[in-house]
Amino acid sequence: MENRTLRVFKTTTYREKPNSDELAFGRTFTDHMFVMDYSESEGWHDAKIVPYEPLKVDPAAMVFHYGQSVFEGLKAYLSPKGEPLLFRPRKNIARLNQSNERLCIPPIDEGFLLHALKQLIHIEKDWIPSSEGTSLYVRPVIISTEPFLGVAPSKQYKLVVILSPVGAYYKEGINPIKIAVENEYVRAVRGGTGEAKTGGNYAASLKAQEIAAKDGYSQVLWLDGIEKKYIEEVGSMNVFFKIGDEVVTPQLNGSILNGVTRSSVIEMLEHWGVMVNERKLTIEELYYEYQNGNVQEAFGSGTAAVISPIGQLDWNEHQMVFNGGKTGTLAKKLYDTLTGIQYGQIDDPFNWVEKVLPEEKIDKVG
Amino acid sequence: MENRTLRVFKTTTYREKPNSDELAFGRTFTDHMFVMDYSESEGWHDAKIVPYEPLKVDPAAMVFHYGQSVFEGLKAYLSPKGEPLLFRPRKNIARLNQSNERLCIPPIDEGFLLHALKQLIHIEKDWIPSSEGTSLYVRPVIISTEPFLGVAPSKQYKLVVILSPVGAYYKEGINPIKIAVENEYVRAVRGGTGEAKTGGNYAASLKAQEIAAKDGYSQVLWLDGIEKKYIEEVGSMNVFFKIGDEVVTPQLNGSILNGVTRSSVIEMLEHWGVMVNERKLTIEELYYEYQNGNVQEAFGSGTAAVISPIGQLDWNEHQMVFNGGKTGTLAKKLYDTLTGIQYGQIDDPFNWVEKVLPEEKIDKVG
């Protein structure tokens, strides 16, 4: 971080806040955003909190043409005392730099970005909704802005952090979803960008999701791109299966996202003494175990839904129904415990939660 | 096309045109651009030619986060009579719609876009440089603009066409390049987006290109993402090898770009009676044939360089030098013939070239 000054320019026209019970995901944004620019001569510079407004971007900016961009997603929660809390934000910021590395984007100062995030959330704290299951979604994104049509890493970037108050992911409480194994399309492959949070992975997933949605599925289960047999992810979530007396999740292999909720699930299960096995798992093996009555639960994990039980998984002509299509006890316990910690309602044995303290110094008010 | 009106808003501040001998690739843009918007209710609408200026894009626009974008690249050339010519523009526009289909972007009216392209080029015809090897690069791009953080196809898009006067790709004439086989990183895979011109493919390629450049290579040769043995592309070009008495190029398989120059090379070679074999080709086979003295030439094909001879290809510890590191006769003949047709200097047996006629009607001047 070449210049650690954070300036704040407050808006003069405040937006109306939506009702807590009318919140959707990612459609409403707050009054302010954080922006910071990168140039070769100045490095990351000109960090400031400004009114939320459209970005002015050259039509030749590389992000539009060559997809050089990375992002993160985390949430701020309101504690019972009304304090804003963040869940493991340092892991998201560290992963942002891992994505930067893969996409040839210059690294950001992790401590400064955390500081800036907290300042922004503090300024926008009245936007954090307080109804059960609601939160303030935090979206950092880095885009390549150099106006150049050559295929090469950009020499100019813009980091933007926007905030969106979001409703409970499942309006009627945690609810099992129906998913289908994707046999044709591929999300990511070894040697590709699957482990990075970069736009291209999500763009590649749209077609399969669109087809699955038409067939009545809420997500697809992605298999590996090489042999199309190893289970990788569900939609944009990591995936877990309770098989016999252990919980199995695909091991990180370079094409699976290293989810913060995934890590938290694994650590929590181990804390409870539940055996977790990170390993390769084929769809054939899963079906074999299912037929033998050994698959008791299946669920996805991610920042948006936290835990998403899988009620039904269709694989070609085979249908697997887990736990009678109902939320399993382990999925429910994980959901209750993780959200309890995130909202500061229960003990936090791992010190995962960080307060957004009002006394943190704002360097300079513009 | 729901609304075929094309309005024109001329700039009042004209930019200075660069000298022909100072032109780089994709760094200078002309005075005007074409823009057209898409919404669910209006379809593609509000087509207009406007002064070149930054786009105002919401920071939550999907293109920044989920990479939903497609583009094309073609060139306008000045004929000996000073008429602007386009080379097979309908193939580029058709491919734009094929990319749209893969990326869940609503199709554009191909005839209307061609009309708009020609109008834009006609207005900017003084920007087409006239020195040998120079041209006006035409870049259509479609970006997803809906401000929404859910992973789903956008409901709003913007199509933009910008123009850039470009210099001769090889300042000192056609010149062989040195490339390396990429063993670690993958550009695209079967079931992915390799056949589409979408940002994510190019973002994924940056890291390998950066490493190769440090090692003194101008491009990498991509192998297939599944078995890492079949030759796919070179950098952002298609690739050809003259082996024995035939020319071999990797067959289209869903992860190789269906290049317009690639098609033109194949058709021209067949027109000349040269045998062309579109088939799978492993790097092992190529090396085997090389060792037996059967590989006479290697070259890439693409819009930017047209034909790019490959002087040297390094594969792990193996080094292959083609035609003594010099431009081969076939590559030179293809380059001379294709550029001759593109510039309207020689006979065009396939009617590949289209004139940008000044008399084409401009619907309405704003």
Interface residues (C-beta under 8 A of the other chain):
Chain A: F25 G26 R27 F29 M33 Y52 P54 L55 K56 V57 D58 P59 A60 V63 F64 H65 Y66 G67 Q68 S69 F71 G73 R102 L103 C104 Y137 R139 V141 I143 P147 F148 L149 G150 V151 A152 P153 V160 I162 S164 E184 Y185 V186 R187 A188 V189 R190 G191 G192 T193 T198 G199 G200 N201 Y202 A203 A204 S205 L206 K207 Q209 E210 G225 I226 K228 G235 S236
Chain B: F25 G26 R27 F29 M33 Y52 P54 L55 K56 V57 D58 P59 A60 V63 F64 H65 Y66 G67 Q68 S69 F71 G73 R102 L103 C104 Y137 R139 V141 I143 P147 F148 L149 G150 V151 A152 P153 V160 I162 S164 E184 Y185 V186 R187 V189 R190 G191 G192 T193 T198 G199 G200 N201 Y202 A203 A204 S205 L206 K207 Q209 E210 G225 I226 K228 G235 S236
